C-alpha cells in the first residue's frame, strides 16, 4: 500500500471503509466514518478535501489561515491546504475525501496561495461533490481507466481555483515532443504492448521527467499520455482483428485481461465494437 494511504489509515484509528490510490501513490481517495474528535491538524506536504456524506455537526478549526466555526452538514466539503497546521474539534461524520501529496503533484502546492480563501469556510458545490462521487463509484466498480485519480484531482483543483475566484496557474510552455522521441515512444509501446504501462514508464522511455513529458506529448499530439497509449494499441488491434485473430486473444495481447474493457476502449478510439469492426 502506498505510504500516503498507509498514513491516512493510521490516522483514522481503524480500517477505513475503502481507499484507492493513484499509480504513483501520491493521490488517495478515501471513504471513512469518523467519530467525534479533537486534536492537531494539517500536514506540510498534503492537500486534503473532505466531503460530508452523512452525520455532521459543529466544526471548529484554528490554523495559520484563521478560524473556521460552522455547522458541517452532508453535501458540504472542508479544505485543508498544505502547510496549514493548527487544531480542530470535529463532529462525527461520514466522509468521502481525497488527499494529494504535493511532493509528487506539485501543482497542488502551487495553488495554495490562491486557494487560501477557501481554508476558513465550509463549502457546498455540486461539481466537487459530483467529481468525488464519480471517482468513488468508478473505483468501487473497478471501472477506472489508467490515470483516473490524476485526471479527477486535476478537475477538482481547477474547480477549487474557480471557487476561490482565481484562474488556475497556467502550465509552463513546453516544446513539443520531437519526431525522434515520438518514434521512440511508439516503438516502446509496441515492444511492451501487453504490459501495464504508466506515465513514468512512458516518460522514462524517451528520457524525460513525467510532468514535462506529458506537456511535451500534448503539445506534439494534442493527446495525454494515456490517450496516446490507448490509441496506439487500438490501432494495432484493429489491423490484427482484420487478419482473423479472436477478440479475446487480441485483448490479451494489447494488455487487457478483461475483454469487455478492451471492447470499450476499442469503441472509444475506433467508433465501433471489435466485432462490428470485423464485419465492416
C-alpha positions as CSV (number, residue, x, y, z in Angstrom):
1,X,0.0,0.0,0.0
2,X,1.4,3.5,-0.9
3,X,2.9,5.5,2.0
4,X,0.2,8.2,1.8
5,X,-2.6,5.5,2.0
6,X,-0.9,3.9,5.0
7,X,-0.6,7.2,6.8
8,X,-4.3,8.0,6.3
9,X,-5.3,4.6,7.5
10,X,-3.2,5.1,10.6
11,X,-4.7,8.5,11.3
12,X,-8.3,7.1,11.1
13,X,-7.5,4.8,14.0
14,X,-9.2,1.8,12.5
15,X,-9.7,0.4,8.9
16,X,-11.4,2.8,6.5
17,X,-14.5,1.8,4.6
18,X,-12.3,1.9,1.5
19,X,-9.2,3.5,-0.1
20,X,-8.0,3.8,-3.6
21,X,-4.6,5.2,-4.6
22,X,-3.2,6.5,-7.8
23,X,-0.5,4.6,-9.7
24,X,2.3,6.8,-8.1
25,X,0.7,6.6,-4.6
26,X,0.5,10.4,-4.5
27,X,-3.3,10.7,-4.6
28,X,-5.6,8.7,-2.3
29,X,-9.4,8.6,-2.4
30,X,-10.8,7.6,1.0
31,X,-14.3,6.8,2.4
32,X,-14.5,6.6,6.3
33,X,-16.7,7.1,9.2
34,X,-15.0,9.4,11.8
35,X,-16.1,9.6,15.4
36,X,-16.3,13.0,17.1
37,X,-12.8,14.0,17.9
38,X,-10.3,16.8,18.5
39,X,-6.6,17.3,18.1
40,X,-3.9,18.7,15.8
41,X,-4.5,19.0,12.1
42,X,-2.7,19.8,8.9
43,X,0.3,18.4,7.0
44,X,3.2,20.3,5.4
45,X,3.0,18.4,2.1
46,X,-0.6,17.4,1.6
47,X,-3.8,19.0,0.3
48,X,-6.9,17.4,1.8
49,X,-10.5,17.8,0.8
50,X,-13.3,16.1,2.7
51,X,-17.0,15.9,1.7
52,X,-19.5,15.1,4.4
53,X,-21.9,12.4,3.2
54,X,-23.6,11.6,6.5
55,X,-23.6,12.8,10.1
56,X,-22.2,16.2,10.8
57,X,-22.4,18.9,13.5
58,X,-20.3,21.8,14.8
59,X,-16.8,22.0,13.3
60,X,-14.2,24.3,14.7
61,X,-10.7,24.8,13.3
62,X,-7.9,27.2,14.3
63,X,-5.0,27.4,11.8
64,X,-2.5,29.9,10.4
65,X,-5.1,31.0,7.9
66,X,-7.6,31.9,10.6
67,X,-10.7,30.3,12.3
68,X,-13.5,28.2,10.9
69,X,-16.6,27.7,13.0
70,X,-19.7,26.3,11.4
71,X,-22.3,23.5,11.2
72,X,-20.9,20.8,8.9
73,X,-23.7,19.1,7.1
74,X,-23.9,16.4,4.4
75,X,-23.1,17.9,1.0
76,X,-20.5,20.4,2.3
77,X,-16.8,20.0,2.0
78,X,-13.8,21.2,4.0
79,X,-10.4,22.0,2.5
80,X,-7.1,21.8,4.4
81,X,-4.2,23.3,2.5
82,X,-0.6,22.1,2.6
83,X,1.3,23.7,5.5
84,X,-1.9,25.0,7.2
85,X,-1.3,23.4,10.7
86,X,-3.5,24.0,13.7
87,X,-6.1,22.3,15.9
88,X,-9.7,21.2,15.4
89,X,-12.8,19.9,17.0
90,X,-15.0,17.8,14.7
91,X,-18.4,16.1,15.0
92,X,-19.0,12.5,14.0
93,X,-19.1,12.5,10.2
94,X,-19.1,10.0,7.3
95,X,-16.5,11.4,4.9
96,X,-15.6,11.0,1.3
97,X,-12.2,12.6,0.8
98,X,-9.1,12.9,-1.3
99,X,-5.6,13.6,-0.2
100,X,-2.9,14.8,-2.6
101,X,0.9,14.5,-1.8
102,X,2.3,17.8,-3.1
103,X,5.8,16.3,-3.4
104,X,4.5,14.1,-6.2
105,X,1.9,16.5,-7.5
106,X,3.5,20.0,-7.1
107,X,0.6,21.7,-8.9
108,X,-1.4,21.3,-5.7
109,X,1.2,23.2,-3.7
110,X,1.4,25.9,-6.3
111,X,-2.3,26.6,-5.8
112,X,-2.0,27.1,-2.0
113,X,-1.9,30.9,-2.1
114,X,-4.8,31.1,-4.5
115,X,-6.9,28.7,-2.5
116,X,-6.3,30.2,0.9
117,X,-9.7,32.0,1.0
118,X,-11.3,28.5,1.0
119,X,-9.5,27.3,4.0
120,X,-11.6,29.1,6.6
121,X,-15.1,28.2,5.4
122,X,-17.2,25.2,4.7
123,X,-18.4,25.0,1.1
124,X,-21.1,23.3,-0.9
125,X,-20.6,22.8,-4.7
126,X,-22.3,20.3,-7.0
127,X,-19.2,20.0,-9.2
128,X,-16.9,19.0,-6.3
129,X,-19.5,16.6,-5.0
130,X,-20.1,15.0,-8.4
131,X,-16.5,14.5,-9.2
132,X,-15.7,12.9,-5.9
133,X,-18.8,10.6,-6.1
134,X,-17.9,9.7,-9.7
135,X,-14.3,8.8,-8.7
136,X,-15.6,6.7,-5.8
137,X,-18.3,4.9,-7.8
138,X,-15.8,4.1,-10.6
139,X,-13.2,2.8,-8.2
140,X,-15.7,0.6,-6.3
141,X,-16.9,-0.9,-9.6
142,X,-13.3,-1.5,-10.8
143,X,-14.2,0.5,-13.9
144,X,-11.4,3.0,-13.7
145,X,-9.2,3.9,-16.7
146,X,-5.5,4.4,-16.0
147,X,-4.8,7.8,-14.5
148,X,-8.4,8.3,-13.4
149,X,-7.4,9.7,-10.0
150,X,-4.8,12.1,-11.5
151,X,-7.4,13.4,-14.0
152,X,-10.1,13.6,-11.3
153,X,-7.8,15.6,-9.0
154,X,-6.9,18.0,-11.8
155,X,-10.6,18.7,-12.3
156,X,-11.0,19.2,-8.5
157,X,-8.1,21.6,-8.4
158,X,-9.4,23.5,-11.4
159,X,-12.8,23.8,-9.8
160,X,-11.4,24.9,-6.4
161,X,-9.5,27.7,-8.3
162,X,-12.8,28.8,-9.8
163,X,-14.5,28.8,-6.4
164,X,-11.6,30.9,-4.9
165,X,-12.2,33.5,-7.6
166,X,-8.9,32.8,-9.2
167,X,-7.8,31.5,-12.6
168,X,-5.7,28.4,-12.2
169,X,-2.0,29.0,-12.8
170,X,-1.1,28.3,-16.4
171,X,1.2,25.4,-17.1
172,X,4.7,26.3,-18.3
173,X,5.0,26.4,-22.0
174,X,6.6,23.3,-23.3
175,X,8.3,22.5,-26.6
176,X,6.5,19.7,-28.5
177,X,8.0,16.2,-28.2
178,X,10.4,15.8,-31.1
179,X,9.7,13.5,-34.1
180,X,12.6,11.3,-32.9
181,X,11.2,10.9,-29.4
182,X,7.7,10.3,-30.8
183,X,9.1,7.4,-32.8
184,X,10.9,6.1,-29.7
185,X,7.7,6.3,-27.7
186,X,5.7,4.4,-30.4
187,X,8.4,1.7,-30.6
188,X,8.4,1.4,-26.8
189,X,4.7,1.0,-26.7
190,X,4.8,-1.6,-29.5
191,X,7.5,-3.6,-27.7
192,X,5.6,-3.6,-24.4
193,X,2.1,-4.0,-25.9
194,X,0.9,-6.4,-23.3
195,X,2.5,-4.7,-20.3
196,X,0.8,-2.3,-17.8
197,X,2.5,1.0,-18.7
198,X,2.1,4.1,-16.6
199,X,3.2,7.7,-17.3
200,X,6.5,7.3,-15.6
201,X,7.4,4.3,-17.8
202,X,6.5,6.2,-20.9
203,X,8.5,9.2,-19.9
204,X,11.5,7.1,-19.0
205,X,11.4,5.5,-22.4
206,X,12.2,8.9,-24.0
207,X,14.5,10.1,-21.2
208,X,12.1,12.7,-19.7
209,X,10.6,13.6,-16.4
210,X,6.9,12.7,-16.1
211,X,5.2,16.1,-16.0
212,X,7.5,17.6,-18.7
213,X,6.8,14.6,-20.8
214,X,3.1,14.9,-20.5
215,X,3.1,18.6,-21.6
216,X,5.5,17.9,-24.5
217,X,3.4,15.0,-25.7
218,X,0.2,17.0,-25.6
219,X,1.9,19.9,-27.4
220,X,3.1,17.4,-30.1
221,X,0.0,15.3,-30.5
222,X,-2.9,17.0,-28.6
223,X,-3.2,13.9,-26.5
224,X,-2.5,12.9,-22.9
225,X,-0.1,10.0,-22.3
226,X,-2.9,7.6,-21.6
227,X,-4.9,8.6,-24.6
228,X,-1.8,8.3,-26.8
229,X,-1.0,4.8,-25.4
230,X,-4.6,3.6,-25.8
231,X,-4.9,4.9,-29.4
232,X,-1.6,3.3,-30.4
233,X,-2.7,-0.1,-29.0
234,X,-6.2,0.1,-30.5
235,X,-5.0,1.0,-34.0
236,X,-2.7,-2.1,-33.8
237,X,-5.6,-4.2,-32.6
238,X,-7.8,-3.0,-35.5
239,X,-5.3,-4.4,-38.0
240,X,-4.8,-7.7,-36.2
241,X,-8.6,-8.2,-35.9
242,X,-8.9,-7.9,-39.7
243,X,-6.4,-10.7,-40.1
244,X,-8.8,-13.1,-38.2
245,X,-7.5,-13.1,-34.7
246,X,-10.1,-13.7,-31.9
247,X,-11.1,-10.7,-29.9
248,X,-10.1,-12.3,-26.6
249,X,-6.6,-13.1,-27.9
250,X,-6.2,-9.6,-29.3
251,X,-7.4,-8.1,-26.0
252,X,-4.8,-10.1,-24.0
253,X,-2.0,-9.2,-26.5
254,X,-3.0,-5.5,-26.1
255,X,-2.6,-5.6,-22.3
256,X,-6.3,-6.1,-21.4
257,X,-7.1,-9.1,-19.2
258,X,-10.8,-8.1,-19.3
259,X,-12.2,-8.4,-22.9
260,X,-15.1,-6.1,-22.1
261,X,-12.7,-3.3,-21.1
262,X,-10.8,-3.8,-24.3
263,X,-14.0,-3.6,-26.3
264,X,-14.9,-0.3,-24.5
265,X,-11.5,1.2,-25.2
266,X,-11.7,0.0,-28.9
267,X,-15.1,1.6,-29.3
268,X,-13.9,4.9,-27.9
269,X,-11.0,5.0,-30.3
270,X,-12.4,3.3,-33.5
271,X,-16.0,4.3,-33.1
272,X,-17.4,0.7,-33.0
273,X,-17.0,-2.6,-31.2
274,X,-14.3,-5.0,-32.3
275,X,-17.0,-7.4,-33.8
276,X,-18.6,-4.6,-35.7
277,X,-15.1,-3.5,-37.0
278,X,-14.5,-7.0,-38.4
279,X,-17.9,-7.1,-40.1
280,X,-17.2,-3.8,-41.8
